[in-house]
Amino acid sequence: PADVQVGLWGFLGKVQRERLGQNADAVASYRAALAIEPEALGALDPLIAILRVDLQPAGTDWRALAEALGRRGAVLVEPAERRAAFAEVAELSERGGDRAAAIAAWRRIADDDEADRDALDQLARIYRGAPDDVARLVEVLGQAARMAASPDEEKRLRVEIAQLAPSAPDGGPRAVSAWQAVVDLDPDDLAALGQLEAAHARAGDWIAVADIQTRRLELAKTTDERVSIYAEMARLAETRRHSLDDAITAW
């Protein structure tokens, strides 16, 4: 029976490892057991222990250890142990230069626990390193923002999303909604209001631009600021909205 074969291969591997010091032969025995039963933790755990020790002097390909750890993570039920296995896979993969494997491992952790901020932060850090990953970075930052610990942290993440939005697919509408999210968090942030106004202008939504100008007017602190905003409102009404009455009113 398969379970007897797995047990015998595991016992042989234990003798080779603990009694004879033959780690290479033990690895072959544990792998023979896993070829029969891929989820046999009795073979996986000692195999990982050997590969982890052998990796220290760079005697073992890190991929072998990462593969065994990934298999272990897929078998385990305890969330903390699953996380530890996949986190080690991610770290090994990144050190080995396999960016895609590191991302896949952190993704496994994030999929297991959507509230795992460290996994999201690690994914964001990796995605920031490649211009082609803007859409994925925006997605991860959005997840992190939804579970931010404070309004200030959420705002910081929303600002980063908004700054990235023009580079993402469907950048125009995405930029509008991203800057709107920042303004919703801090309605008095003049810089964010300015960015939202610019995003509406790029989209040709002049009514929305006028609304933002009105909001900026309410926040203006000096006469010079108010005069400047009224002038902007007048020019917008005349040249973009073709409303001479509004232009006259603003002047």
C-alpha positions in Angstrom: 0.0 0.0 0.0 1.1 3.6 -0.7 1.0 4.6 3.0 3.3 1.8 3.9 5.8 2.7 1.1 5.7 6.3 2.3 6.4 5.3 5.8 9.3 3.0 4.8 10.9 5.7 2.6 10.5 8.2 5.5 12.1 5.7 8.0 15.0 5.1 5.6 15.5 8.8 5.2 15.5 9.2 9.0 18.2 6.5 9.4 20.3 8.0 6.7 20.0 11.5 8.1 20.3 10.8 11.9 22.4 7.7 12.1 24.6 7.7 9.0 24.9 11.4 8.3 24.1 10.8 4.7 22.0 13.9 3.9 22.1 13.5 0.2 20.8 10.0 0.4 18.2 11.1 2.9 17.0 13.8 0.5 16.5 11.2 -2.2 14.5 9.0 0.2 12.2 11.8 1.3 11.7 12.8 -2.3 10.8 9.2 -3.1 8.2 9.3 -0.3 6.8 12.6 -1.6 6.6 11.2 -5.1 4.1 8.7 -3.7 2.3 11.1 -1.3 3.0 14.8 -2.1 1.4 16.0 1.1 3.3 13.8 3.5 4.5 16.2 6.1 6.6 13.4 7.7 8.8 13.6 4.6 8.5 17.2 3.9 9.5 18.6 7.2 12.9 16.7 7.5 13.5 17.4 3.8 13.1 21.1 4.5 15.3 20.9 7.5 18.1 19.3 5.4 17.7 21.8 2.5 17.7 24.7 4.9 21.0 23.7 6.5 22.6 22.8 3.2 21.6 26.2 1.8 23.7 28.1 4.3 27.1 27.4 2.5 25.3 27.9 -0.8 25.5 24.1 -1.4 21.8 23.8 -2.3 19.7 25.5 -5.0 17.4 27.8 -3.1 14.6 26.7 -5.5 14.6 23.3 -4.0 13.9 24.7 -0.6 11.4 27.2 -1.9 9.5 24.4 -3.7 9.4 22.2 -0.6 8.2 25.2 1.6 5.6 26.1 -0.9 4.3 22.5 -0.9 4.3 22.5 2.9 2.4 25.8 3.0 -0.3 24.4 0.6 -0.8 21.4 3.0 -0.9 23.2 6.3 -4.1 24.2 7.9 -2.8 26.5 10.7 -2.8 30.1 9.3 0.3 31.2 11.1 2.3 28.2 9.9 1.0 28.6 6.3 2.0 32.3 6.4 5.5 31.5 7.7 6.0 28.9 4.9 5.0 31.2 2.1 6.8 34.2 3.6 10.0 32.2 3.5 9.3 31.2 -0.1 8.9 34.9 -0.9 12.1 35.9 0.8 14.1 33.1 -0.9 12.6 33.9 -4.3 13.4 37.6 -4.0 17.0 36.9 -2.9 17.3 34.5 -5.8 16.1 37.1 -8.3 12.8 35.4 -9.1 10.5 38.4 -8.7 7.4 36.5 -10.1 7.8 33.7 -7.5 8.1 36.3 -4.7 5.0 38.0 -5.8 3.1 34.7 -6.1 4.1 33.8 -2.5 3.0 37.1 -1.0 -0.2 36.9 -3.0 -0.9 33.5 -1.4 -0.6 35.1 2.0 -2.8 38.1 1.0 -5.4 35.7 -0.4 -5.4 33.7 2.8 -5.8 36.9 4.9 -7.0 40.0 3.2 -6.2 42.0 6.4 -2.5 41.0 6.3 -1.0 44.5 5.9 2.6 43.2 5.8 1.9 41.0 2.8 0.2 44.0 1.0 3.2 46.3 1.9 5.6 43.7 0.6 3.7 43.4 -2.7 3.6 47.2 -3.0 7.3 47.4 -2.4 8.0 44.9 -5.2 5.5 46.4 -7.6 7.0 49.9 -7.1 10.2 48.6 -8.8 8.6 48.1 -12.2 6.7 50.6 -14.3 4.7 47.9 -15.9 3.1 47.0 -12.6 1.3 50.3 -12.0 -2.2 48.7 -12.2 -1.3 46.0 -9.8 0.4 48.5 -7.4 -2.8 50.6 -7.5 -4.9 47.6 -6.7 -2.7 46.6 -3.7 -2.6 50.1 -2.4 -6.4 50.3 -2.6 -6.6 47.1 -0.5 -4.2 48.6 2.1 -6.1 51.9 2.1 -9.4 50.1 2.9 -7.8 48.6 6.1 -5.7 51.6 7.1 -5.2 52.0 10.8 -5.9 55.8 10.7 -7.2 58.5 8.5 -3.7 59.9 8.0 -2.4 56.5 6.8 -5.4 56.1 4.5 -4.8 59.6 3.1 -1.1 58.8 2.4 -2.1 55.7 0.5 -4.9 57.4 -1.4 -2.5 60.2 -2.5 0.0 57.6 -3.8 -2.9 56.0 -5.7 -4.0 59.3 -7.2 -0.4 60.2 -8.2 -0.1 56.8 -10.0 -3.6 56.9 -11.6 -2.7 58.8 -14.8 -0.2 56.0 -15.6 -2.7 53.2 -15.1 -5.1 51.9 -17.7 -8.2 54.1 -17.9 -6.1 56.8 -16.2 -8.4 59.8 -16.6 -11.5 58.5 -14.7 -9.3 56.7 -12.3 -7.4 59.9 -11.4 -10.7 61.7 -10.8 -12.0 59.1 -8.4 -8.6 58.8 -6.7 -8.3 62.5 -6.0 -11.9 62.6 -5.0 -11.2 59.9 -2.4 -8.4 62.1 -1.0 -10.7 65.1 -0.9 -13.4 63.1 0.8 -10.9 62.3 3.6 -9.6 65.9 3.9 -12.0 68.4 2.3 -9.7 71.3 3.2 -6.6 70.0 1.4 -6.0 72.7 -1.2 -3.3 70.7 -3.0 -5.7 67.7 -3.4 -8.5 70.1 -4.5 -6.1 71.5 -7.1 -5.2 68.0 -8.4 -8.9 67.0 -8.5 -9.7 70.2 -10.5 -6.9 69.4 -12.9 -8.2 65.9 -13.4 -11.7 67.1 -14.1 -10.2 69.6 -16.6 -8.3 66.9 -18.4 -11.6 65.0 -18.6 -13.3 68.1 -20.0 -15.8 68.2 -17.1 -16.1 72.0 -16.7 -19.1 71.9 -14.4 -17.1 69.8 -12.0 -14.1 72.2 -12.4 -16.4 75.1 -11.5 -17.6 73.3 -8.4 -14.0 72.8 -7.2 -13.3 76.5 -7.9 -16.2 77.4 -5.6 -14.8 75.1 -2.9 -11.4 76.7 -3.2 -13.0 80.1 -3.0 -14.6 79.1 0.3 -11.2 78.1 1.7 -9.3 81.2 0.4 -7.8 83.1 3.2 -6.7 86.4 1.6 -8.2 88.9 -0.8 -5.6 88.2 -3.4 -6.4 84.5 -3.4 -10.2 85.2 -3.8 -9.6 87.7 -6.6 -7.4 85.1 -8.4 -10.0 82.4 -8.1 -12.8 84.7 -9.3 -10.7 85.5 -12.3 -10.3 81.8 -13.0 -14.0 81.3 -12.6 -14.8 84.1 -15.1 -12.4 82.8 -17.7 -13.8 79.2 -17.3 -17.4 80.4 -17.6 -16.6 82.4 -20.7 -14.3 80.1 -22.6 -15.3 76.6 -21.5 -18.9 76.7 -20.3 -19.9 79.6 -22.7 -21.9 81.2 -19.9 -21.5 84.9 -20.3 -23.8 85.6 -17.3 -21.6 83.6 -15.0 -18.5 85.2 -16.4 -19.9 88.7 -15.8 -21.0 87.7 -12.3 -17.5 86.4 -11.4 -15.8 89.6 -12.8 
